[in-house]
Amino acid sequence: MTTQASKRTRSTRQICRALTVLFFISISHSPALAQDKAAPQTQVVLLGTGTPLPDPERSGPCTAIVVNGTPYLVDVGTGVVRRAAAARNKGVKALEPTNLKIAFITHLHSDHTLGFADVMLTPWIMGRHEPLEVYGPPGTAAMTEHLGKAYETDVKTRTEGLEHSNTTGYRVNVHEIKPGPVYKDANVKVTAFSVPHGQLAAFGYRFQTPDRTIVISGDTTPSPTLLENCRGCDILIHEVYTNASFDLVSPDWQQYRRTYHTSSKELADLATKAKPGLLILYHRANPGCDQARTDECRQAGSEEQLLKEMHEMYKGKVVAGHDLEIY
């Protein structure tokens, strides 16, 4: 009996050891742990996905690339600082407004720049000491100078009055850029490339971080340079309009679209060649339909219609972006 009991005890111990080994193997290969272990250093935060249309659900164009706790803004549309504060409240601590210190502008259309003064001044009022560093097309320096003059009274009152605000954080260092590498630090290398957007000088941007390559189109018609910069990129963020809405606008608006923007079919063709890991649709513009404001136009230019068209023509992973989404 003693021998049998001893054998049973040894057998039980062996089984327990085996189960313990299996347990640790299973948790080390579990999706949750693997995902946590491979948590990305880079976050893409959509602060604004809108257009000139005054849609209360969508702020003006602005995308934050957050790398190791440092935010880099692309475009500065309406509401950018408040959206950054909302993202901070969602857990992206890097988007504390006083951390907004670096911005890249795709082009000087108003919907992409109406938040410029906001980014210049609001973080400073909240305590930012460093000047804002801005990279953009020719004309950015003149815009900055005029905005500075527009708010001279505000700056004078805050720096010389009872607020005792610092005398550096409202300033802007402007870097007017050309195609090619425009910025590099320990977190990111940023390359600008020209894109066609009517008569305006316009850029797209490629961000290379330690773990991701992210390409942002800005406003553009289909661009060979964008295709070359995005081949196999992890994320492509691209503007788009629906084919269905194109058929409802006047010939003049159709010509405008062909000259300034990208249709769902054109984007599907481009993304099929570029093969991004994820295609994010933003700046869903419907020029001509937005001005007409008819129910037929709204339905033809809707997000549902856009996704329907994209899924019919593009087999890769695609999502419609919304403000405050994080990728």
C-alpha positions in Angstrom: 0.0 0.0 0.0 2.8 2.3 0.8 4.5 1.7 -2.5 1.3 2.2 -4.4 0.6 5.5 -2.5 4.2 6.6 -3.2 3.7 5.9 -6.9 0.4 7.8 -7.0 2.1 10.8 -5.3 4.9 10.8 -7.8 2.5 10.5 -10.6 0.4 13.4 -9.3 3.5 15.6 -8.9 4.5 14.8 -12.5 1.1 15.7 -13.8 1.2 19.0 -11.8 4.6 19.9 -13.2 3.4 19.2 -16.7 0.3 21.3 -16.3 2.4 24.1 -14.9 4.7 24.0 -17.9 1.7 24.0 -20.2 0.2 26.9 -18.4 3.2 29.1 -18.7 3.7 28.2 -22.4 0.1 29.1 -23.0 0.2 32.5 -21.4 3.5 33.4 -23.0 1.9 32.8 -26.4 -1.5 34.3 -25.6 -2.8 37.0 -28.0 -3.3 39.4 -25.1 0.3 39.1 -23.9 1.7 39.2 -27.4 -0.3 42.3 -28.1 0.9 44.0 -24.9 4.5 43.0 -25.5 4.3 44.4 -29.1 2.4 47.6 -28.1 3.3 50.2 -30.7 5.5 53.1 -29.9 3.5 55.1 -32.5 -0.1 56.2 -32.2 -2.1 57.9 -34.9 -4.8 60.1 -33.4 -7.4 61.6 -35.7 -8.0 65.0 -34.1 -10.0 66.3 -37.1 -11.4 64.5 -40.1 -13.6 67.2 -41.5 -13.8 69.5 -44.5 -14.9 73.2 -45.0 -18.5 71.9 -44.3 -19.4 73.1 -40.7 -20.1 69.6 -39.4 -20.3 69.6 -35.6 -19.2 66.0 -35.4 -15.9 66.7 -37.3 -13.3 69.3 -36.5 -11.1 70.7 -39.2 -8.3 68.5 -40.7 -5.6 67.6 -38.1 -3.8 64.3 -37.5 -1.5 63.7 -34.6 1.4 61.3 -34.9 2.4 60.5 -31.3 5.8 58.7 -30.9 7.3 57.9 -27.5 5.1 60.6 -25.9 5.9 63.4 -28.4 3.1 64.6 -30.7 3.6 65.8 -34.3 0.6 67.6 -35.9 -0.3 67.4 -39.6 -2.5 70.4 -40.4 -4.2 72.7 -37.9 -7.9 72.8 -38.7 -10.7 74.3 -36.7 -10.9 73.0 -33.1 -7.5 71.4 -33.0 -6.5 72.3 -29.4 -9.8 71.3 -27.9 -9.7 68.0 -29.8 -6.1 67.5 -28.4 -7.5 68.1 -24.9 -10.3 65.6 -25.6 -7.7 63.0 -26.7 -5.7 63.7 -23.6 -8.8 63.0 -21.5 -9.2 59.7 -23.4 -5.8 58.6 -22.2 -3.3 60.0 -24.8 -1.4 62.0 -22.3 1.1 63.3 -24.9 -1.7 65.5 -26.3 -1.8 67.7 -23.3 -2.1 71.1 -25.1 1.1 72.5 -23.7 2.9 69.6 -25.6 1.8 70.9 -29.0 5.1 72.2 -30.3 5.6 70.8 -33.8 3.2 71.1 -36.8 3.4 70.3 -40.5 1.0 72.0 -42.9 0.0 70.3 -46.2 -1.3 73.5 -47.9 -2.7 76.9 -47.1 -6.5 76.3 -47.7 -8.4 77.8 -44.8 -10.0 74.6 -43.6 -6.4 73.2 -43.0 -5.2 76.3 -41.2 -8.0 78.0 -39.3 -6.7 76.5 -36.1 -3.2 78.0 -36.6 -3.7 80.9 -34.2 -5.2 78.4 -31.7 -2.1 76.3 -31.8 0.1 79.4 -31.6 -1.6 81.0 -28.6 -3.8 78.6 -26.5 -0.9 76.2 -25.5 1.1 79.3 -24.6 -1.7 80.8 -22.5 -1.8 77.4 -20.7 2.0 77.5 -20.0 4.0 76.4 -23.0 7.4 78.1 -23.0 8.8 76.8 -26.3 8.1 78.5 -29.6 5.9 76.5 -32.0 7.9 74.9 -34.9 5.9 74.9 -38.1 6.8 73.3 -41.4 4.8 74.3 -44.5 4.7 75.5 -48.1 5.7 78.9 -49.3 3.4 81.5 -47.8 3.5 79.9 -44.3 5.8 82.7 -43.1 3.6 85.5 -44.4 0.5 83.8 -42.8 2.4 83.5 -39.5 3.5 87.2 -39.6 -0.1 88.4 -40.2 -1.5 86.2 -37.4 1.1 87.6 -35.1 0.1 91.2 -36.0 -3.6 90.3 -35.5 -2.9 89.2 -31.9 -0.4 91.9 -30.9 -2.9 93.4 -28.5 -3.6 90.0 -26.9 0.1 89.2 -26.5 1.0 92.6 -25.1 -1.8 92.4 -22.6 -0.9 88.9 -21.4 2.9 89.5 -21.2 2.8 93.0 -19.7 -0.4 92.7 -17.6 -1.3 90.8 -14.5 -1.1 87.4 -16.2 2.7 87.7 -16.4 2.8 85.3 -19.3 6.2 84.2 -20.7 7.6 86.0 -23.7 8.6 82.9 -25.8 5.7 80.4 -26.0 3.6 82.4 -28.4 6.4 82.8 -30.9 6.6 80.7 -34.1 9.6 79.4 -36.0 8.6 78.9 -39.6 10.3 76.5 -42.0 9.1 76.9 -45.5 9.9 73.5 -47.2 10.6 71.8 -50.5 10.1 68.1 -51.3 12.5 65.8 -49.5 13.5 65.2 -45.9 12.2 68.1 -43.8 12.6 67.0 -40.2 14.4 64.4 -38.1 14.8 63.7 -34.4 15.2 60.6 -32.2 11.6 59.6 -32.8 10.8 60.3 -36.4 12.0 61.1 -39.9 9.6 63.2 -41.9 9.7 63.5 -45.7 7.6 65.9 -47.6 6.5 65.2 -51.2 4.6 67.4 -53.7 1.0 66.6 -54.5 -1.2 68.2 -57.1 -4.0 70.4 -55.6 -5.0 72.8 -58.2 -3.0 76.0 -58.2 -1.8 75.6 -54.6 1.6 74.5 -53.5 0.7 71.3 -51.5 2.5 68.5 -49.8 1.9 65.0 -48.5 4.0 63.7 -45.6 5.7 60.4 -44.9 6.5 59.7 -41.2 9.0 56.9 -40.5 9.0 56.0 -36.8 10.8 53.1 -35.0 7.8 50.8 -35.6 5.6 52.3 -38.3 5.6 54.1 -41.7 2.6 56.5 -42.0 1.7 58.5 -45.1 -0.8 61.4 -45.1 -2.1 62.6 -48.4 -3.3 66.1 -47.6 -5.6 67.4 -50.3 -4.7 66.0 -53.7 -5.7 64.4 -57.0 -4.2 60.9 -57.6 -0.4 61.3 -57.1 2.4 59.1 -58.4 4.7 60.6 -55.7 2.2 59.5 -53.0 2.2 56.0 -54.5 6.0 55.8 -54.3 6.1 57.1 -50.8 3.4 54.7 -49.6 4.4 51.4 -51.2 3.9 48.9 -48.4 3.4 51.6 -45.7 1.7 50.6 -42.5 -1.0 53.3 -42.7 -2.2 55.5 -45.5 -4.5 58.4 -44.5 -6.1 59.7 -47.6 -8.8 62.2 -48.7 -11.6 61.1 -50.9 -15.0 61.8 -52.5 -17.7 59.4 -53.7 -18.4 58.6 -57.3 -22.1 58.7 -56.6 -22.0 62.4 -55.5 -19.8 63.3 -58.6 -22.7 62.6 -60.9 -25.0 65.0 -59.0 -22.9 68.2 -59.3 -22.5 70.7 -62.2 -19.8 70.4 -64.9 -17.9 73.2 -63.2 -17.9 71.3 -59.8 -16.9 68.1 -61.6 -13.9 69.9 -63.2 -13.0 71.3 -59.7 -13.0 67.8 -58.3 -10.9 66.4 -61.0 -8.3 69.2 -60.4 -8.2 69.2 -56.6 -9.4 65.9 -55.1 -9.5 62.1 -55.4 -12.5 59.9 -56.2 -13.2 56.6 -54.5 -12.3 54.7 -57.7 -9.0 56.6 -58.1 -8.2 56.0 -54.4 -9.0 52.3 -54.8 -6.7 52.0 -57.8 -3.9 53.8 -55.9 -4.3 51.8 -52.7 -4.4 48.5 -54.7 -0.9 49.4 -56.1 0.5 50.9 -52.8 -0.8 48.1 -50.6 -0.9 49.9 -47.2 -1.5 47.8 -44.1 -4.5 50.0 -43.3 -6.2 52.7 -45.4 -7.9 55.4 -43.4 -10.4 57.6 -45.2 -10.6 61.2 -44.0 -11.6 64.6 -45.3 -14.6 63.1 -47.1 -15.3 66.1 -49.3 -18.2 66.5 -51.6 -17.7 69.9 -53.4 -20.8 71.0 -55.1 -23.0 68.6 -53.1 -22.0 70.3 -49.8 -23.1 73.6 -51.2 -26.4 72.2 -52.7 -27.3 70.6 -49.3 -30.0 68.4 -50.8 -31.0 65.0 -49.3 -30.0 63.3 -52.5 -26.5 64.8 -52.3 -26.2 64.0 -48.6 -27.0 60.3 -49.3 -24.7 60.1 -52.3 -21.8 61.6 -50.4 -22.5 59.7 -47.1 -20.0 57.6 -45.3 -22.1 54.5 -45.9 -22.0 55.2 -49.7 -18.2 55.8 -49.6 -17.5 52.5 -47.8 -19.8 50.7 -50.1 -17.9 52.0 -53.1 -14.5 51.3 -51.5 -15.4 47.7 -50.6 -16.6 47.0 -54.1 -13.3 48.3 -55.6 -10.6 47.7 -53.0 -9.8 44.4 -51.2 -7.4 45.7 -48.6 -8.3 46.8 -45.0 -10.1 50.2 -45.1 -11.9 52.2 -42.5 -13.7 55.6 -42.4 -11.9 57.8 -39.9 -13.7 59.8 -37.2 -12.5 62.4 -34.8 -10.7 61.1 -31.7 -10.1 57.6 -33.1 -6.7 56.1 -32.3 -4.8 53.7 -34.5 
